Amino acid sequence: MSIRYFEDFHVGEIIVLGAAQVTAEEIITFAKQFDPQPFHLDPEQARDSIFGGLVASGWHTTGLFMRLLVDGLLRETISIGSPGVDEVRWPRPVRPGDMLRACFTVLECTPSKSRPQMGILRSKCELFNQHDEVVMTLVGVHFVGRRPA
């Protein structure tokens, strides 16, 4: 496993991050702690919602993406953190049994003017279900270490 530095990223590069399957138990456990709305908590009440069944919280979906991002890219990158994300969207619900796969597309690579030891990446992050439908998108901003001289 080789370490990736800022200089190793290129605009237009697409990195496949991996996949994860979602279970009803995970959806309910997350919802109990962080987003206790009926359509995330109770399959019977969820049937009467606009979703017609149990669905994952968007925040759970985003958390699943973050896990795939760490496992599929950040563990092998000189990651210095992030000032945040932009444009988080959940265009389709995530349901029990869905198999999600994540992709990371590099949009911009900008050397930092104030911190020469790092660069700034902007990325389009996407999560797809097993039907290749987009279930989450966000634009990420990432601080990445520069290759030592």
N, C-alpha and C positions, 0 to 999 in steps of 0.2 A: 504494500500500500504506500503510494507516494503522497507527500504533502503538497497541497495546492496553495499557491500564493496568488496575489492579485494579478500578476503578470500572466498567469496560466488561464485566465478567463478571457473570452472573446465575444464581442457582440454577435448575437444570433445563435450562439451555442445553446443547445438543448440538452439538459441533463435529466435522465430518467432516474427518479429517486427510490423507487420501490413501490410495494403494495401492502395493504393491510385490509383484513376483513373486519367488519363491524358486527357486533352481536347485540341483541336486545338487552342483555345484562349490562354491557358497557354503557349503552345509551341511558338506561335507567339510573345506573350508579352515578354517572356524570351529572345527570339532571338533578338528582336528589341533592347533590352538593352545590351545584353552580347555576342551574337554570330550571327550577322546579315548576315548569308549565305542564299542564295536563297531557299535551300531545307528545311530551318527552318522557313522561313518568308512567302513564297508565294506558296499556294497549286498548282497553275497552273505551275509555274516554277519548282516546286518540281516534278511534273509528268514527266518532261523531264530529271530528274537527275537519277543517278544510283539507287536511292531509290524508284523511281516510285511513289512518293507521299511525303506529308509532314511528317517530322520526327523531334523528339526532339533533341536538342543539347545534346551531351554526358554530358556536364557540367550541363545542366538542369536535366538530369537523375540522376547524382550524387547528385545534390541538393535535389531531391525528396527522394533519399535514406537517406540523412542526416536528413531530417525531420522525416522520419520513425524511424531512429535510436534514435533521441532525444525523440520522443513521446513513443516509444516502449521499451526503455532501459535507456537512459542516465538521464532522469528525475528522475528515481528511483535509481540512482547510484551515489556514491561519485566520480563524474567525475572531474578530475583536468586538462583536456585538452588532447592535442595530439601533438606530434612533426611532424606528417604528415602521409601520406599513401603511400603505394607502389603498383605497378602493377595494376594501374587502367586500366580496359578493358571494351569496349562496343561491345560485339560480335554480337549483333543484334540491329537494330534500334527500338526505341520506337515511336509508332504511335498514332495519336488521337484515343481515345476510349480504349486504352490499360488499363488493370487493373494490376497494379504492386504490387507484394508482396515481402517483404524483409526478409532475414535471416542473422543471425550473428552466426558464429561458432567460438568458442574459440580454438585457435591454441596453444598458450603458455601463461603461468602465471609465471612471474618472479618477485620476490621481488626486489625492488630497493636497490642497494648497497650504493648509495650516499644519498638517501632520505628515511629513514626507515618508514616514514609516508605514503609511497605510494608503489604500485606495478605497473608492466607494463604488459598489456595484448596485445597479437597479435591476430588478428581475420581475418577470411575469411568472407567477406561481399558479399552477392549476392542479386541481384534483378531479379525477374522472371516475365514474362508476364502471361497472362491468359492461355496460351498454355504450361506453365511450361518450356518455353525457357528462358535461361539466357540472360538478356539484359545488365547487368553490374556486374563486379566483382572488388573487390579491397582487398588488405591486409591492415588492419588498425592497428595502434599502439595507445594504449590508456593508459593514466596515471589514475590510480584509487586509491582512498584513502583506507588505511588499517583500519581495525576495531580498535577503541580505546581500550587500555588495561583496 
